[in-house]
Structure formats: structure tokens, C-alpha cells
Amino acid sequence: MLPLDGLLVVSLEHAIAAPLATRHLADLGARVIKIERPEGGDFARAYDQRARGVASHFAWCNRSKESLTLDVKHPQANAALMKLVAKADVLVQNLAPGAAARLGLSYEALSARDPRIIVCDISGYGDSGPYVEKKAYDLLIQAESGFLSITGTADAPAKAGNSIADISAGMYAYSGILAALLERGRTGRGRRVDIALLESMTEWMGYPLYFGLDGASPPPRSGAAHATIYPYGPFTAGDGGSVLLGVQNDREWKLFARVVLQQPELADDARFAGNAQRVAHREQIDEIATAAFKDIGIGELVRRLDEAGIANGRINDVHEVWNHPQLAARGRWDRVPIPGGEIPVLIPPGRRDADDVRLGPVPALGAHTRAILQELAYSDADIADLRAAKAI
């Protein structure tokens, strides 16, 4: 038995934020019914075909769900949707601002009929304030939240390599829904969970916000290196292999000088006494390290770092991650079906193994429409009428 077995989640979702949140709920056993447009479905289905014919975003966020196609603006489809929502424990939506309310799916409207329902609304900027109507794509939120201003090099900002703003909102939606379920277990009442991408991403800005408090200079953009600790960043060995290492304190600096650089005289060099001095003289450290590492390979460099107890990690590409020896040794990979094949998936962090989680198929568009409508007491003739009316 999984923690959320028996819970029904209905989600009007697209892209990343809401689908990621509901996929985590599905992983824990919830039944998740994904409402999609009859023509094309979730637009993330069309981003690419890189996951063996399925879009990479969609494959990641949508396993273990049931796909129900409904044109929710069509009166007959909306009636079916309301029958389904009446059975739900949780409704999740990341439609355009105000769209869910116009469909009768606001928390106020639904809780009047079912006080136990939990409604999670995900939007770019929330349901009030001057930005309420603005479009909010992931990269736009990276910009608005200040993330772009601290990410990249001194010459140019850079976005995150994945949809970090959407992911932050999805994770807060997931944790907010879990908290609401715990609260409902005590009080018997549901609640609204209101998630804004801007607020989620601003929380994830972390220390740079406080580093720049009261008008102070924010952390400079420093590429893959740490902006305020040094040496903490990527270094290259003579064979072209790269490793990211981090020296956190004076004790580690002395070990780094003696064991890794093999220049013990630098351990007590006044230029490098304390992190502030090392940051101020980072160009000199970089020159020293580049010269010291040019005649050794990445294997020897990592061996020295490990001997000195200096934290380090190889800069792997995605192909190396698929074959990471640590993930393989811990048995963290499994497989799920997709339309026309199967793909590997990572067992969710915190779950023991594949028996401790639901890892179901990534659904084809509308794969469960007939079965779900039959559960709602629609006959074959009723379903045929809905198809003829292009409501499903």
C-alpha cells in the first residue's frame, strides 16, 4: 500500500509545473486523471520526440496518469468534468488566469458543495496584484525573480539549463497539497493551495537576496564558480577532463596546497589566508592551479582531491549521468512503458525501491477517456454522442 492510495486527483494541466506536482502524487499512489484538449492535448506533447517518440518534457512529468480528453468549454464536456470533480479529493490547475473560475472550478464554488476538496491553483504571479494578467513562461520568471541577474558570466547572464522556475512551483504545489491532506485529516476540511511561480522562484533565490540586502552589491556572475567562496568551481586536468571542487575553509586550503597542488609553501601564504583573501586573489589561484594540473590526468586530480578530503565532483554530461556508477550501485533506475516502447526512469528520491512507488505508463492522448466516462455512468451511445459533438 502506498501513502496516497485511494486518493483521486483531477488535473487541468499543461507544460511542467502542474504535471510535475501531480506526477509526484501519482508516484505515491494517488490516482491522477489528466484532462487534455481533444486536439493535441497538453501542448508539451509536441515539444520534441526525443524520448523514443515521446516529448522529453512529457515523458518526465506524466507517468502513472490517466488521460481523459475533454473540451472543457463544451457544455456536454463540462458536465462530465463536473461529475468527475465531484468525486475528487484534489483538483489541480494551471490554466490561464481566471479560466478555472469561469469553468466553475474555483475553490469557493467547489468547497460550497464539498468542504473536503483541496484545490491547487498554479499561476505565474498569483491571483491579485498588477501582474495578474501577465503571461509567465519559465524563462520570464527566471528574469523577474532576479535569477538571471546572478547566473552566467561577467559578460552575459545565462538561464538555467532546465525549467527551474516551473520545477520550483511544481515542488511547492506538491508539498502544499500534501500539507493540505494532513490538515484535512485533522480538521475534515480542505483548503486552497495558491502557488505563484514568481514567489516559488524568489524563495529559491536563497542567499543572493540577503547578500544584496539594503542596497549592498549582489553576488557577481561567476559562471560555474562560486561567487563568494574560492577556490570553488571547475578546474581542468591536462587530459581535458574537468572536475568541480570546493575549498570551504582554511584547514581545507592548507590540505589543498599540500596534497593537491603539491606546493606546501602556499598553505601559509598571506595572499590566501582566509576566504576573503582567496576570493580577492582568485586569478592568482587559478593560474597556480592551471599550471599544477596541466601535467596530470583527471583520474590523478580526483585521487589527490579525495586523499586531501576536498569535496569534488566530475562535470558529467547527460550520457554519463545515465551510466553513473553510484546510481547503478544503489539500483535507482527502473523502466516504464510509453506509447510504442519503454523508457528508463529514476526511482523518486526518498522511496526505497521500485516496489515502494508507483511507476506506471506514460499515457497516450485520451487513452482512458472511454473507461473514465463509463465510470461516470456514460453509456456507449452517450460517449458516441460526445465524440460526434467533438466534446471529447
Secondary structure as the mmCIF struct_conf table of DSSP 4:
data_model
#
loop_
_struct_conf.conf_type_id
_struct_conf.id
_struct_conf.beg_label_comp_id
_struct_conf.beg_label_asym_id
_struct_conf.beg_label_seq_id
_struct_conf.end_label_comp_id
_struct_conf.end_label_asym_id
_struct_conf.end_label_seq_id
TURN_TY1_P TURN_TY1_P1 PRO A 3 GLY A 6
STRN STRN1 LEU A 8 LEU A 12
BEND BEND1 ALA A 15 ILE A 16
HELX_RH_AL_P HELX_RH_AL_P1 ALA A 17 ASP A 27
TURN_TY1_P TURN_TY1_P2 LEU A 28 GLY A 29
STRN STRN2 ARG A 31 GLU A 36
TURN_TY1_P TURN_TY1_P3 PRO A 38 GLY A 40
BEND BEND2 ASP A 42 ASP A 42
HELX_RH_3T_P HELX_RH_3T_P1 PHE A 43 ALA A 46
BEND BEND3 TYR A 47 TYR A 47
TURN_TY1_P TURN_TY1_P4 ARG A 50 ARG A 50
STRN STRN3 ALA A 51 ALA A 51
TURN_TY1_P TURN_TY1_P5 ARG A 52 GLY A 53
STRN STRN4 VAL A 54 VAL A 54
HELX_RH_AL_P HELX_RH_AL_P2 SER A 56 CYS A 61
TURN_TY1_P TURN_TY1_P6 ARG A 63 SER A 64
STRN STRN5 LYS A 65 THR A 69
TURN_TY1_P TURN_TY1_P7 VAL A 72 LYS A 73
BEND BEND4 HIS A 74 HIS A 74
HELX_RH_AL_P HELX_RH_AL_P3 PRO A 75 VAL A 85
TURN_TY1_P TURN_TY1_P8 ALA A 86 LYS A 87
BEND BEND5 ASP A 89 ASP A 89
STRN STRN6 VAL A 90 GLN A 93
BEND BEND6 ALA A 96 ALA A 96
TURN_TY1_P TURN_TY1_P9 PRO A 97 GLY A 98
HELX_RH_AL_P HELX_RH_AL_P4 ALA A 99 ARG A 102
TURN_TY1_P TURN_TY1_P10 LEU A 103 GLY A 104
BEND BEND7 SER A 106 SER A 106
HELX_RH_AL_P HELX_RH_AL_P5 TYR A 107 ARG A 113
TURN_TY1_P TURN_TY1_P11 PRO A 115 ARG A 116
STRN STRN7 ILE A 118 SER A 123
BEND BEND8 GLY A 124 TYR A 125
BEND BEND9 ASP A 127 GLY A 129
TURN_TY1_P TURN_TY1_P12 PRO A 130 GLU A 133
BEND BEND10 LYS A 134 LYS A 134
HELX_RH_AL_P HELX_RH_AL_P6 ASP A 138 GLU A 144
TURN_TY1_P TURN_TY1_P13 SER A 145 GLY A 146
HELX_RH_AL_P HELX_RH_AL_P7 PHE A 147 ILE A 150
BEND BEND11 THR A 151 THR A 151
STRN STRN8 GLY A 152 GLY A 152
BEND BEND12 ALA A 154 ASP A 155
STRN STRN9 PRO A 157 PRO A 157
BEND BEND13 GLY A 161 ASN A 162
HELX_RH_AL_P HELX_RH_AL_P8 ILE A 164 THR A 187
BEND BEND14 GLY A 188 GLY A 188
STRN STRN10 ARG A 192 ALA A 196
HELX_RH_AL_P HELX_RH_AL_P9 LEU A 197 TRP A 204
TURN_TY1_P TURN_TY1_P14 MET A 205 MET A 205
HELX_RH_AL_P HELX_RH_AL_P10 TYR A 207 PHE A 211
TURN_TY1_P TURN_TY1_P15 GLY A 212 GLY A 212
HELX_RH_3T_P HELX_RH_3T_P2 LEU A 213 GLY A 215
HELX_LH_PP_P HELX_LH_PP_P1 ALA A 216 ARG A 221
TURN_TY1_P TURN_TY1_P16 GLY A 223 ALA A 224
BEND BEND15 ALA A 225 ALA A 225
BEND BEND16 ALA A 227 PRO A 231
STRN STRN11 TYR A 232 THR A 236
TURN_TY1_P TURN_TY1_P17 GLY A 238 ASP A 239
BEND BEND17 GLY A 240 GLY A 240
STRN STRN12 SER A 242 GLY A 246
BEND BEND18 ASN A 249 ASN A 249
HELX_RH_AL_P HELX_RH_AL_P11 ASP A 250 LEU A 255
HELX_RH_PI_P HELX_RH_PI_P1 PHE A 256 VAL A 260
BEND BEND19 LEU A 261 LEU A 261
HELX_RH_3T_P HELX_RH_3T_P3 PRO A 264 ASP A 268
HELX_RH_3T_P HELX_RH_3T_P4 ALA A 270 PHE A 272
BEND BEND20 ALA A 273 GLY A 274
HELX_RH_AL_P HELX_RH_AL_P12 ASN A 275 ALA A 280
TURN_TY1_P TURN_TY1_P18 HIS A 281 HIS A 281
HELX_RH_AL_P HELX_RH_AL_P13 ARG A 282 PHE A 293
TURN_TY1_P TURN_TY1_P19 LYS A 294 ASP A 295
BEND BEND21 ILE A 296 ILE A 296
HELX_RH_AL_P HELX_RH_AL_P14 ILE A 298 ALA A 308
TURN_TY1_P TURN_TY1_P20 GLY A 309 GLY A 309
STRN STRN13 ALA A 311 ARG A 314
HELX_RH_AL_P HELX_RH_AL_P15 VAL A 318 TRP A 322
TURN_TY1_P TURN_TY1_P21 ASN A 323 ASN A 323
HELX_RH_AL_P HELX_RH_AL_P16 PRO A 325 ALA A 329
TURN_TY1_P TURN_TY1_P22 ARG A 330 GLY A 331
STRN STRN14 TRP A 333 ILE A 338
TURN_TY1_P TURN_TY1_P23 PRO A 339 GLY A 340
STRN STRN15 GLY A 341 LEU A 346
HELX_LH_PP_P HELX_LH_PP_P2 ILE A 347 PRO A 348
TURN_TY1_P TURN_TY1_P24 PRO A 349 GLY A 350
BEND BEND22 ASP A 353 ASP A 353
HELX_RH_3T_P HELX_RH_3T_P5 ALA A 354 ASP A 356
BEND BEND23 VAL A 357 VAL A 357
HELX_LH_PP_P HELX_LH_PP_P3 PRO A 361 ALA A 364
TURN_TY1_P TURN_TY1_P25 LEU A 365 HIS A 368
HELX_RH_AL_P HELX_RH_AL_P17 THR A 369 GLU A 375
TURN_TY1_P TURN_TY1_P26 LEU A 376 ALA A 377
HELX_RH_AL_P HELX_RH_AL_P18 ASP A 380 ALA A 388
TURN_TY1_P TURN_TY1_P27 ALA A 389 LYS A 390
#
